Amino acid sequence: MKRNFTVRQGALDGVEAFLSVAQHRNFRKAAADLAVTPSAISQAVRTLESRLGAALFIRTTRSVGLTEVGERFLSRAKPAFEELV
């Protein structure tokens, strides 16, 4: 039996930003996908990483990759997020 609940607006922004960056492997493309600025994506991901206490991405000037923690988080967050939205 499914329970009805309300998710506070903005509560999943960091997760949505993370999932988009993980999909595109690019902050700029993730921002375009979500119709926000790259700095908004970066801030949302930094906030999520701070809350989790772990880096989710390996960032270089030319590429973005997932850390081991990021891979584990992706495997759990993606199906959960899809269930919610």
Secondary structure, DSSP 8 states (H G I E B T S, - for coil): --------TTTTHHHHHHHHHHHHS-HHHHHHHHTS-HHHHHHHHHHHHHHHTS--EEE-SS-EEE-HHHHHHHHHHHHHHHHH-
